[in-house]
Amino acid sequence: MSEMSRLRFVVQSGLRSVSVAVVVLMALLIAAAPLGAQRAVPSGTGDTFKTPSLLKPPAGAKVAVIELEDLECPACAGAFPIVHAAVAHYKIPLVRKDFPLPMHLWSFDAAIWARYLQDKVSPDAANIYRGDVFKAQRGIASKDDMLNFTRKFFQSHGLNLPFVVDPSGQFKKEVEVDKAFGEKLGVGHTPTIIVCSQREWVQVTDVSQLYQTIEGVEARAR
């Protein structure tokens, strides 16, 4: 083999090695990249979250819906039955976070009553209470209205209304933990609805597209 041929062989071998290395590197980068980062449905909508690593389903679940809600929020009232029907249909967890907005007068109080029912009575009772609050939103204009509504709810369900709902501050702390989650995530409005798996998350800004979004995330999770 002449010197020129030998040089050409060395150069071509080197180029092939570099090409293989580049392909391998690109494949590794693609595999390592999180699926669906900063995605939203419909496309072109959604928020840029500060800590998207928080958006994971509970242990043992492949897919879940995370929802941050405010009991005084009309949009949350509209989303409530759709979200609950969807998670029941697909048999996936709903990770609900209370996120009472500062401009709302009674939503924090309502969240505390919902936590009381969840912890002291049953999660089902709390869900019924939340749904009834959403239905009655327009007739609740103050904290006194909120208390009167809650008193009637307890009476109609055969429950004893406690004289002091949260003497130890336990339920207030639970709501504050949820609110801190939303603040760390960078949430600025309610409802904020996210469908997530262990590998991706998709924010749903149009609740009418929740079902198809769940199906898509489930298919990719498989």
C-alpha positions in Angstrom: 0.0 0.0 0.0 1.4 3.4 -1.0 1.8 6.2 1.5 -1.1 8.1 -0.2 -3.4 5.0 0.0 -2.4 4.4 3.6 -3.1 8.0 4.5 -6.5 7.9 2.8 -7.4 4.7 4.7 -6.5 6.2 8.0 -8.5 9.4 7.4 -11.6 7.3 6.2 -11.4 5.1 9.3 -11.2 8.1 11.6 -14.2 9.7 9.9 -16.2 6.5 10.4 -15.3 6.3 14.0 -16.3 10.0 14.6 -19.6 9.4 12.8 -20.4 6.4 14.9 -19.5 8.3 18.1 -21.8 11.2 17.1 -24.7 8.9 16.4 -24.3 7.1 19.7 -24.1 10.4 21.5 -27.2 11.7 19.9 -29.1 8.5 20.7 -28.0 8.8 24.4 -29.1 12.4 24.5 -32.5 11.6 23.0 -33.0 8.7 25.4 -32.1 10.9 28.4 -34.3 13.8 27.5 -37.7 13.9 29.3 -40.7 13.2 27.1 -43.2 16.0 26.7 -41.4 18.7 28.7 -43.3 21.9 28.7 -46.2 20.5 26.7 -49.7 21.7 26.8 -53.1 20.8 25.2 -54.1 22.7 23.1 -50.6 23.4 21.7 -49.4 26.9 22.1 -51.1 27.3 25.5 -50.0 26.5 29.0 -47.6 27.7 31.6 -43.8 27.5 32.0 -43.4 25.8 35.4 -40.4 26.5 37.6 -40.0 23.0 39.0 -41.6 20.5 36.6 -39.8 17.7 38.4 -42.7 17.9 40.9 -45.1 16.6 38.3 -45.1 12.9 38.9 -47.8 10.4 39.7 -48.0 8.8 43.1 -45.9 5.7 43.8 -47.3 2.7 42.0 -49.3 4.6 39.5 -48.3 4.9 35.9 -50.5 7.9 35.1 -52.3 10.5 37.2 -54.1 13.8 37.0 -52.8 16.6 39.2 -55.2 19.5 39.7 -54.7 22.7 41.7 -58.1 24.2 42.5 -59.7 27.1 44.3 -63.2 26.5 45.7 -64.2 30.0 44.9 -63.0 29.8 41.3 -65.8 29.5 38.7 -63.6 27.7 36.2 -62.7 25.1 38.8 -66.5 24.6 39.3 -66.8 23.9 35.6 -63.8 21.5 35.6 -64.8 19.6 38.7 -67.3 17.1 37.3 -65.2 16.5 34.1 -62.0 15.8 36.0 -63.7 13.4 38.4 -65.5 11.6 35.7 -62.3 11.2 33.7 -60.2 9.8 36.6 -63.1 7.4 37.4 -63.4 6.3 33.8 -59.6 5.6 33.4 -59.2 4.4 37.0 -56.2 6.6 37.6 -55.4 8.7 40.7 -56.4 12.3 41.1 -53.8 14.3 43.1 -55.8 17.4 44.2 -54.0 20.4 45.6 -55.8 23.3 47.3 -54.6 26.5 45.9 -56.8 29.3 47.3 -56.1 32.5 45.5 -55.4 35.6 47.6 -58.2 37.7 46.0 -60.9 35.3 47.1 -62.6 36.0 50.4 -63.7 32.5 51.6 -61.9 29.9 49.5 -59.3 29.2 52.2 -62.0 28.6 54.8 -63.8 26.3 52.5 -60.6 24.3 51.9 -60.2 23.9 55.7 -63.7 22.5 56.0 -63.1 20.2 53.1 -59.9 18.9 54.9 -61.8 18.4 58.1 -64.3 16.2 56.3 -61.6 14.3 54.4 -59.6 13.6 57.6 -62.4 13.3 60.2 -65.3 11.8 58.2 -64.3 10.4 54.8 -62.7 11.4 51.4 -66.1 10.8 49.8 -67.8 13.2 52.1 -65.1 15.8 51.3 -65.6 15.3 47.6 -69.4 15.7 47.9 -68.8 18.9 50.0 -66.4 20.3 47.3 -68.9 19.5 44.6 -71.8 21.2 46.5 -69.6 24.3 47.2 -68.9 24.6 43.5 -72.7 24.3 42.7 -73.5 27.0 45.3 -70.7 29.4 44.5 -72.9 32.2 43.2 -74.8 32.3 46.5 -71.7 32.5 48.7 -70.5 36.1 49.0 -68.7 36.2 52.4 -67.2 34.1 55.1 -70.5 34.2 57.0 -72.2 32.8 53.9 -69.6 30.1 53.7 -70.2 29.1 57.3 -73.9 29.1 56.9 -73.6 26.9 53.8 -71.3 24.5 55.7 -73.7 24.4 58.6 -76.6 23.4 56.3 -74.3 20.8 54.6 -73.5 19.1 57.9 -77.2 19.1 59.0 -78.4 17.6 55.7 -75.8 14.8 55.9 -76.4 14.0 59.6 -73.1 15.3 60.7 -72.2 17.3 63.8 -70.7 20.7 63.1 -67.6 21.1 65.4 -67.6 24.2 67.6 -64.0 24.9 66.4 -63.1 23.3 63.1 -59.3 23.4 63.4 -58.1 23.8 67.0 -54.6 22.5 66.4 -54.1 24.1 63.0 -53.7 20.8 61.3 -56.1 21.4 58.4 -54.7 24.9 57.9 -51.2 23.4 57.6 -52.4 20.9 55.1 -53.9 23.6 52.9 -50.7 25.7 53.2 -48.6 22.7 52.2 -50.7 22.4 49.0 -50.4 26.1 48.4 -46.6 25.9 48.8 -46.5 23.1 46.2 -48.3 25.4 43.7 -46.0 28.3 44.5 -42.9 26.2 44.1 -44.3 25.0 40.8 -45.0 28.6 39.7 -48.8 28.3 39.4 -50.6 31.6 38.9 -54.2 30.6 38.2 -56.8 27.9 38.8 -57.7 25.3 37.7 -54.2 24.1 36.7 -54.6 20.6 35.4 -51.7 18.3 34.4 -51.8 14.7 33.2 -48.5 13.0 34.0 -46.6 9.7 33.9 -43.1 8.9 35.2 -41.6 10.2 31.9 -43.8 13.1 30.8 -46.4 15.6 31.7 -49.0 17.5 29.7 -50.9 20.5 30.9 -54.6 20.6 29.9 -55.8 24.1 29.4 -59.0 23.0 27.7 -60.7 20.5 29.9 -62.8 19.2 27.0 -59.5 17.6 25.8 -58.8 15.9 29.1 -59.9 12.4 28.0 -57.8 12.3 24.8 -54.8 13.6 26.7 -55.1 10.9 29.3 -55.3 8.3 26.6 -52.2 9.7 24.8 -50.1 9.7 28.1 -51.3 6.2 29.0 -50.3 4.9 25.5 -46.8 6.4 25.7 -46.4 5.2 29.3 -47.0 1.6 28.1 
